[in-house]
């Protein structure tokens, strides 16, 4: 891609090895050092100290309430978008075949788990009653009954874990396939780098956020179902065994029916209300933490992917400064999350201590007056604890609920951006280049306008027909939109107007300036995007020989970091070897020989031009030597207003008895020194 391409100038990203755009606008800060003239150098702050510094206070905003309401509606819409796709897992036609069997099985296991819990609760009452009466025979029988009862409870628990995790695994696999298919289709993963929107760090959204988004709902569904059923069951137990409590007050007696139930509900309301108050900011804090982690992970990935350039330029200190700032933001968000956890721990830990003791204290008067047995007291205490756990389940899991909503919204944001691209592809949007098939030419551009996603024209009003087997060179100054034009022809750049028609059933290959080399063996790198096994070793070695990489023939089965091992010129030779293997009908070269010396460039271009009969070539390049391998030359010229314009279309083919244009120029150039020497 040309350094001054308008696509770069407008959108900022630069192409990576796969021809995609990567963000080069990540925040950086320069490392600062104390000058020798400074009388006293301030002690350097640690990252943790920097994170502890308070964030700058927000400026007052008169429209803060409106913005908050819009944000609330946006978040609600994102959750709705998540469920619109996620519920397809249970669809009869497109869903998973085991979705409903697993759902029904988990529901039955929840019921069995509560029944087992109730059985142990009843056993608890009977054993304490038998101990109180010193009934050894009953104690022995109950002791023998306990082990099968415990085994049944454990078995139900194990089966529940298997069913729950199996469903989580299958739901994640189904939703991942769904999102990945839409993300990878029609080059959308590339186009998302060119448009604005909340879809940064898609790799984090497709991994961690998607995992959380499918794990947590199933845990919540099982937890809420179990808690609800347990609460109903053991509230009935408390009502039955607790009865009414008579309290004398000032010479008058008050009777409280179902006092244990009332106490359990009041206690749960107080504990849950306190937890809701102290944890009300959990969602926002968790989302901010996840975003900070994703940004830090992206910056680290960016350093790794651009390691060679950074190392050659000696930019380690500058990159470290940028990473420090990103990591300080992570630590700051973690501090805020830590404060939230501390507040919720006060409520949850305190509730965990009080809940088992409170029912015993409440039942003590009835036990002391003989109206309640020891077994009933212990059963009530157990039931009270279970009811409290059921009521408090949602409150205890509030932090994870916050994490789930944050993850679901992040994956939904990616879905929404993909939705916009898909909508444009179906013709529902504007500013879209039409695609068509033709049979009488290789490429036809009709009233073509190539623009940015905001409508700014890059290339304007272009009409060109490229015949089958023709070789066309696109030239022009840096920034004239050449690379953007070839991306539009390849289908990677969708924005603009007019029509691009490609030869029907023709296979088109794009060779970028920075070739993509996948991980694995050299054989896989050569065969890409095909499978390594699609060609035998002799064919692959022959292709290496023909492009000047014969010295690598004995290493085709070797796994190595080839992307780092091969030089820029070797990578460009590798892409030509791919062309020889795949035999496409049309190839688009975006300065695909720029890293080669002129002789090597000539050899490869001659190989493509002379040995691949019928091949159509459309290439972008600056070197005049390229003209001898093309039959036409299109020149783009950037205008002050609007996009670049096609200003010339020159035939480079040699008419009968007349040398090529490039040959005449070379003869004229060599003739001048000879005349001067004479």
Secondary structure, 3 states (H helix, E strand, C coil): CCCCCHHHHHHCCEECCCCCEECCCCCCCCCCCCCCCCCCCCCCCCHHHHHHCCCCCCCCCCCHHHHHHHHHHHHHHHHHHHHHHHHHHHCCCCCCCCHHHHHHHHHHHHHHHHHHHHHHHHHHHHHHHHHHHCCHHHHHHHHHHHHHHHHHHHHHHHHHHHHHHHHHHHHHHHHHHHHHHHHHHHHHHHHHHHCCCCCCCHHHHHHHHHHHHHHHHHHHHHHHHHHHHHHHHHHHHHHHHHCEEEEEECCEEEEEECHHHHHHHHHHHHHHHHHHHHCCCHHHHHHHHHHHHHHHHHHHHHHHHCHHHHHHHCCHHHHHHHHHHHHHHHHHHHHHHHHHHHHHHHHHHHHHHHHHHHHHHHHHHHHHCCCCCHHHHHHHHHHHHHHHHHHHHHHHCHHHHHHHHHHHHHHHHHHHHHHHHHHHHCCCCCCECEEEEECCCCEEEEEEEEECCCCCEEEEEEEEEECCCCEEEEEECCCCCHHHHHHHHHCCCCEEEEEEEEECCCCEEEECCCCCCCCCEHHHHHHCCCCHHHCCHHHHHHHHHHCCCHHHHHHCCCECCHHHHCCHHHHHHHHHHHHHHHCCCEEEEECCCCCCCHHHHHHHHHHHHHHCCCCEEEEECCCHHHHHHCCEEEEEECCCCCCEEEEEEEECCCCCCCCCHHHHHHHHHHHHHHHHHC
